[in-house]
C-alpha cells in the first residue's frame, strides 16, 4: 500500500536521512532489494490471487482479507530497523483522536479498494487485470493536481492520455484467455471494478501524502510503517466483518474440499498470497524511506508491467494484438511519468545543494 506522486518530493525529503547513514554501495543494495520485494511481491500476489480463483476459490471477501491480514509481518522491520532521530520541532503533535479517525477512514477505503480489486481479478485474466491497474498513474496525476497542487506538464499530460488509451483498448477487447464462465457483462464489471480500484488507490495515496504534510508533519521510517500497520489493521477488521456478515465464511470449507490442487494447496495459496502482499509492502516502505514516496509508487506501478509477462508463462494467457498495443502504450505512459519524476527530482536535489551555500553566503 503497495502504496506517491510529485508532491511527495519536498524541499527536504526523507532520503536525506538514510543517505547520511549508509555507504553508497549499501544504499544502492537496499534500494535494489526493496525494488525486488515490490516487483516480486506484487506479481506473486496477483498470480496467486488468479490461481485461487482458477482452482475453485470463489470468496471475494477472503480474497480481500488476505491482502492485509499478514500486516503483523511489518512489525519485523519496525523493530529491527531503527528509525532516524527526528529533528526538534515546535509543532504541536496531532491528537490521538484525529490520528485514529484518519487511520480509520483510510483503513475503510483500503478495504473497499481491496474488494474492488478482488472482484476485478475474479472476472479478468491476470494480464488484463494488471494492464488496467496501470491506469492508476493517470489517476495519480489527476488527484495530486486537485489535492496536492501538482502542476500538469507536457509529459504528465502525455502519460495520462496514453494510459487512458491503454485502458480503453482493454475495455473493448475480446479475450479468449479470460476466466471460463465469465460473460461479457462480468468482464465489464471486472473492468469497471479494477478501474475504480485504481482510482481509489490513487486517491488513497494523495490523502496519505496530505496526512503526512498537514497532520503528522513528518515522514520518518517509523511513522510510514505505523500508517501502513494501523490502516491495514482497520482494513483487516472491516474485511473480516464483511466475510462473516455476507455469509461467505460458510462456503470456505466447501472451497477447501473442492479446490483443484487439494486441501494443503488451498491453505498455502491463501497464506503465500497474504505473505506476498506484505513482502510488497516492506519493499514499498523501504523505497519511501530510502528514496521517496514518489519513487516508491512509480516502482510499484512499473511492476504491473511484469505481471502480464509472468501470466503468459504461468497461466498461458493469450497476448493478442490489442493486449500488445495496450502493453506498449502502458510502457510509454510509464516512461513519460518516470522521466518527469526524474526531472523533478533533479531540480529538487539542485535546490538542496544550493541551500547550504546560500546560507553560508548570507552568514558571511
N, C-alpha and C positions, 0 to 999 in steps of 0.2 A: 504493500500500500504506500504489489507494489505497490504504490505511492509514485512545483517543479517547473515553473516557467521562467521567462525572462525576469520578472520582478524578484525572483529568488536570488538573483545576483545583486547584492547590495554593496555599498561602498566598503564595508568591512564584512567579508564572508567568513564562514567558519573554516574554510580551507586554510586560512592563515594560521590557525592553531596547530593542526597536525603537521603542517609543513615544517614548523619550527621544532617539532619533537622527533621526526624521523629523518634518517638519511634519505637522499634522493632515491636510491635503489629500493629501499624499504617502502617508501611511499608508493612508488610505481608498482611494486609487488602487491601491496594491499589493494591498490586500485584495480589491478588486473584480477585479483582474487574476487573482489566484490563484483566486478563485471561478469566473471564466470558464474558466480552464485545467482545473479539476476537472470542471465540468459538461460542457464541450465534449469534453475528452479522454476521459472515461468513456463518454459517449454515443456518440462516434465509434468508440471501440474495440469496444463491444458490437455496434453496427450493422455494422462491418466484419467482425467475427467471424461474425455471422449471414450476411453476404454471402459469405464464404469457403465456408461450408457449402452455401449455396443454389446456388452456381455449380459445385459438383462437388468441392470440397475435403472430405476425409474423415479427415485425420490429426489425431487428438486430441492427440498429443504435439507436433505442430507448432503447433497452436492454443494449447497450454500454453506452449511455448517462447517464442512471440512476446510473451507477457505480461511477460517480464522481460529478454529478450535485449538490448534497447536501453538497458540501465541505464547504459552509459558516458556517455549524454547528461546524466546527473545530475552529471557532473564539471564541466559548464559552469557551473551556478550555484555549485558547490562552490568553484571557483577565482575566479569573477567577484565573488561577493558575499562580502565579508569577514565572518567571524563575530565577534560581540561578545566582548570580553575577558572571561575567566572570573574570577569572584571568587576570591580566595585562600581555600583551604580546607586544613584539616589532615587531611582524609580520605585514607586510603591508596588510590591508584588500583588498580582490579582488575587481575589478572594477564592477560597476553595469552592464556594457555591458557583461562581462564574466559570471556573475551570471545569467543574463537574458537569454543569449544564452544557458547555461547549463539547466536551467529550461525549456526553450522552447523545446530543444531536448528530455529531459526526459518526458515532457508532451506529445509530439507526440508519443513517444514509448509507453507510458501508454495507449493512445487512441487506438493505433494499437493492443496492448496486450488485452485490454478490448474487442475489436471487435472479436479477435480470440476466446476469452473465450465465447462470446455471440453465435458465430457460433457453438462452441463445445456443449454448453448447449442446442441449438436448436435441434441437431440430436442425443444427448445421454441422457440416464436417469441420474437423479441426482446422483445416487450411482456410476455409471460407470464414470461419469464426475469427481467426487471427487477423486476416486481412481487413475485416470490418473494424476490429478493435484498433487498427492503425489510425482510424478517424479521430481518436482521442487527441492527437496533436492539433488537429484543426479546431476541436472544441477548446483545447488549452488556450489557443491564441484568442478565441472569442471571449471566453470567460475572464482571462487575465487582462483583456482590454477594458472590460467593464468593472471588474473587481479590484485588480491590481494595477490599473493605469498603465498597462503595457502599450507601447506605440506599435502601430502596424507599419511594417517596412515592406518593400517590394518582395523580399524573399519570404517573409511570413505570409503575405497575401498569396504568393505563388504556392506555398506549402498548403494553405487552406483549400485553395481551388483544386489542386492536384489530388489531395487526399479525399476531397469530396467526390471528385470524379471516380476515384478508385472504388469508393463505397457504392456509388450509384451504379457502376457496372455490375457489381455483385448483386444488387437488388433485382436486376432483370435477368440474371444469369440462370440458365437451365443446367443443373449439375447433377450428373448421374451418381456422383460419389456421396451425395447427401445421405443421411441415415435412412435405412429402409423403413417404409411406412410413413415417412414424412411427406404430407401433401403440400401442395403449393401454398395453401393457407398457413400451414405450420411453418413452412420455410419463411414466409413473410413475417410471421410472428417472431420467429427466431432472429430474423434480420433486424426487426424493429427493437426487440429487447436488447440485442447486442449493441446496436447503435445508441439506444437510450442509456445503456450501462456505461458506454464510453463517454457520453455527455455528463452523466452523474459523476463518474470518476474524475473527469477534468474539473467539474465544479468543486469536488472534494479537495482537490489539490490547491485550487485557488483559495478556498475557505481555510485550509490548513495554513497556507502561507500568510493569509491575513491574520490568523490567530498568532502566529509567530511574531509578526511585525507589530500588531496593535495591542495584543493582550499579554502574551508571555514575554515579548520584547527580548528574546534571546533564543538561540538555536544551537545549543551545545549538544554533544552526543547523547547525554543522559536525558535531556528534555525531548529530543526527537524520539528516542526509544520509548520514553514514558507515553508520549502521544500514541505511538504505534500500539503499545501494550493495552492502554486503557480503552482506546476506541475499539480494539479487537475484542476486549472483554465484553463491552456492551453489544457489539455485533454478534458475538457468540451466544450471549444470553438471549438476544432477540431471535436468532435462528433456532435455538433450542425451543423457545416458546412456540415459534411457528411450526416446528416439527411435530410437537405434541398437540397443539391446537388444531392443526389441519388433519390429524389422524393418520398421517403418513408413517408414524412410528409403528403402527400395527402391521405395515407391509414389509418392514425391514427383514423379519425372519423369513418371509416368503422369498424376498430378493436373494437372501443368502442361499436358500435351498436351491433356487433355480439359476443361480449365477453360472454363466457358461464355463468358467475355469475352476469352479469349486468353492467351498467354504473359505479355505485359507486365502485363496486369491482374492475373494471379496473383501475380507478384513484387511489384507495387506494393500489392496488398491486404495482403500479409504485412508489407511494410516500413511502411506507414502505420498498420497495426494496432499494431505494436511502438512506433512513434513516439507514437501517440495515448495508449497506456498510460503512457509516460514523461512526456508533457505533463501527464497527470492526476497523476502522482507529483510533478512540480515544483509543481503547484498545492497538493497536499496538504502538502508540506513547507513551502511558503510560508505557508500558513494556520497550521501548527503554530508557525512562527517568529513570525509577526506577531500572532496572536491566542492560540490554544491548541490543543492536540491534540484536545481535546473538540470544539471548533468545527469543526475540520478534518473529523472523522468525520461530524458532523451534515450538513455541506455535501455531502460525498461520498455520503452516503446519500440526502439530498434530491434529488440529481442523478439518482437512479434513477427518480424520477417523470417526468423529462424524456424518458427513453428510450422508454417506451410511446407517448408522443405523437409522437416522432420516427419510430418504427417504423410508425405509421399513415401518415405521409407517404411514407416511403422504400419500405417493403415492402407497404403497404396491408393491414396486419394488421387482422383483424376486431376490433371492440370490442363484444362482446356485453354483455348486461345483467350477467352475473356479473363480467366484467372491469371494467366501470364501477364496480360496487359495491366490488370489490376495490381499485380505484384510490382511490376516495373514502375507504375505510377506511384505506388506507395513508397518505393525506394527513392524515387525522385523527390517526393514530398519530404521524406526523412532527410535527404541530403540538403535540401534548401533550409530546413529548420535547423539542422545541426550547424550548417555554415553560418547562419545568422547568429546562433548562440556563440560560435567561435569568435565572431567579430565583436559581439557584445562583451565577451569575457576578456578579449584582448584589450579593449578600451578600458574596462574596469581595472585590469592589472596595471595599465599605464597610469591611470589616475592614482592608484595606491602607491605606485613607485614614486610619483611626483610629490605626493603629500608630505613625506618626511623632509624632502629637500626644500619645499616651500616653507615648512615650519622652521627649519634651520635658518633660512634666509631672513625670515621675519624676526627671529630672536637675536640676530646679529646687530 
